Amino acid sequence: MGAREFGLRVDQQMRERQIGASKLAARVGELPDGRVLDATGVRLIRQGRREKYDTELVRRIALAVGLDEDEAYWTAGVWPAPLDLESYRRYRQLVTTIPKAVSPGTVALPVSSELDQLIRRNRRRGDRRHLHLVKPVAA
């Protein structure tokens, strides 16, 4: 998945809900880093010509046009690459339902063979949602 597929999904949702480019840009608003999406940026997204996405932008666009967040992340390609949509949903469920905070931004998870497989498939220290995985701890 990538920019083209994400752009097609956003375009489809915008047409169904009759949302124009300016209205979508207004709904997205100012991003935490100070960037603002404008009508030209929306046009580039719809055409699949925008290459780089971050999770906050994808989340806000998904909310504005009524896309499922997991599907939007998967379509835009803003999570660990080797996972398919169902694996990503299980990964997010594990991360959000069983965390024990070690320090801000770091999560220690109970030992789980499914989680071990997900972590091994993606050797990066953190994903693009800025969640850093540490070695699983015994439950």
JORANOR-V519418 format. One record per pair of residues at least 6 apart in sequence whose ideal C-beta (glycine too) atoms are under 6 Angstrom apart, sorted by the first residue. I is the first residue (numbers start at 1). J is the second residue. Records with the same first field share a line. If there is no record, write none. Layout:
I=J + J
This chain:
1=75 + 77
2=77
3=48 + 50 + 51
4=48
5=75
6=75 + 76
7=45 + 46 + 47 + 48
9=75
10=45 + 46 + 65
11=46
13=65 + 66 + 67
14=65
21=39 + 42 + 43
22=39
24=42 + 64
25=37 + 38 + 39 + 42
27=64
28=37 + 60 + 64
30=36
31=56
44=50
53=76 + 78
55=78 + 128 + 129
58=72 + 73 + 76 + 78
59=69
62=69 + 72
70=89
73=79
74=85 + 88
78=128
79=88 + 127
80=122 + 127
82=121
91=118
94=115
98=109 + 110
99=107
100=108
102=108
105=132
106=132 + 134
108=134 + 137
109=115 + 136
110=139
111=136 + 138
119=133
126=132
